[in-house]
Amino acid sequence: MDIHDKKDGSSTKNNETDEDVEYARGQHPNSLKAIKNHQYPKGFSGNILGRKPNYEQLKQNLMKLGEEETFDYHEKSKGTRKEQVLKRIWEDAIRTGDIKKIQLLAFLGCLD
């Protein structure tokens, strides 16, 4: 006895797919069902974690610190912290061949 002999005549195909039924945008029964099942009460967005945190205060403090000038042991200026970060990106790209730093510079168009 073969596997094909045991078929009962039922098909896994949906009858609707056999008839080329066309629905207007947003009117497909599956779309309407999904909307009906996922409605939230008024005032709720469905975002479990809530609104994305705002780091504005942290940003302001970091910007302020980035503008501070730093000095080495001999009281010689090393530039601002922002300048040191920018210099470090270039130094790592050149000296150690850090691929991530090179990719960053290329992505920003600094190597054009």
C-alpha positions as CSV (number, residue, x, y, z in Angstrom):
1,M,0.0,0.0,0.0
2,D,1.4,3.4,-1.0
3,I,1.1,6.7,0.8
4,H,-0.8,8.1,-2.1
5,D,-3.5,5.4,-1.7
6,K,-4.4,6.7,1.8
7,K,-5.5,10.1,0.6
8,D,-9.0,10.9,1.7
9,G,-9.6,13.5,-1.0
10,S,-9.3,16.5,1.3
11,S,-6.9,19.2,0.2
12,T,-4.7,21.6,2.2
13,K,-5.4,24.3,-0.3
14,N,-7.9,27.0,0.7
15,N,-10.9,27.4,-1.5
16,E,-10.5,31.2,-1.6
17,T,-7.0,30.9,-3.0
18,D,-8.3,28.9,-5.9
19,E,-10.8,31.6,-6.9
20,D,-8.7,34.8,-7.4
21,V,-10.7,36.9,-5.0
22,E,-9.4,40.5,-4.8
23,Y,-9.9,42.7,-1.8
24,A,-9.5,46.4,-1.5
25,R,-6.6,47.6,0.5
26,G,-7.1,46.8,4.2
27,Q,-10.3,44.8,3.5
28,H,-8.8,41.3,3.5
29,P,-10.5,39.1,6.2
30,N,-7.2,38.2,7.7
31,S,-6.2,41.9,8.0
32,L,-9.5,42.8,9.6
33,K,-9.2,39.8,12.0
34,A,-5.7,41.0,13.0
35,I,-6.9,44.5,13.7
36,K,-9.8,43.3,15.7
37,N,-7.6,41.0,17.9
38,H,-5.0,43.6,18.6
39,Q,-6.9,46.7,19.7
40,Y,-5.6,48.4,22.8
41,P,-7.7,50.4,25.2
42,K,-7.7,54.2,24.7
43,G,-4.5,55.7,26.1
44,F,-2.3,52.6,25.6
45,S,0.0,52.0,22.7
46,G,0.8,48.4,23.2
47,N,4.5,49.3,23.8
48,I,5.3,47.2,26.9
49,L,8.5,49.1,27.7
50,G,6.8,52.5,27.5
51,R,8.3,55.5,25.8
52,K,11.9,55.5,24.9
53,P,14.0,57.1,27.6
54,N,15.2,60.6,27.0
55,Y,18.9,61.0,27.7
56,E,18.9,64.8,27.1
57,Q,20.4,65.6,30.5
58,L,23.1,63.1,30.1
59,K,23.8,64.4,26.6
60,Q,24.1,68.0,27.9
61,N,26.5,66.9,30.7
62,L,28.7,65.0,28.2
63,M,28.8,67.9,25.8
64,K,29.9,70.2,28.6
65,L,32.7,67.7,29.6
66,G,33.7,67.3,26.0
67,E,34.5,71.0,25.8
68,E,36.9,70.9,28.8
69,E,40.6,71.2,28.0
70,T,42.8,68.5,29.4
71,F,46.5,68.7,30.3
72,D,49.3,66.1,30.6
73,Y,51.7,65.8,33.6
74,H,53.8,68.7,32.4
75,E,50.7,71.0,32.2
76,K,50.9,70.9,28.4
77,S,47.5,71.1,26.8
78,K,46.3,67.9,25.1
79,G,43.2,69.7,23.6
80,T,39.6,69.2,24.5
81,R,38.2,65.7,25.2
82,K,36.3,65.9,21.9
83,E,39.5,66.6,20.0
84,Q,41.2,63.7,21.8
85,V,38.5,61.3,20.7
86,L,38.8,62.5,17.1
87,K,42.5,62.2,17.2
88,R,42.3,58.7,18.7
89,I,40.1,57.5,15.9
90,W,42.6,58.6,13.3
91,E,45.6,57.2,15.4
92,D,43.9,53.8,15.8
93,A,43.1,53.7,12.1
94,I,46.6,54.5,11.1
95,R,48.8,52.9,13.8
96,T,47.0,49.7,14.6
97,G,44.9,49.4,11.4
98,D,41.7,49.1,13.5
99,I,39.2,48.0,10.9
100,K,36.2,49.4,12.8
101,K,37.8,52.9,12.9
102,I,38.8,52.7,9.2
103,Q,35.2,51.7,8.3
104,L,33.9,54.5,10.4
105,L,36.1,57.0,8.6
106,A,35.1,55.6,5.2
107,F,31.4,55.6,6.1
108,L,31.6,59.2,7.1
109,G,33.4,60.1,3.9
110,C,36.6,61.2,5.7
111,L,38.8,59.1,3.4
112,D,37.4,60.5,0.1
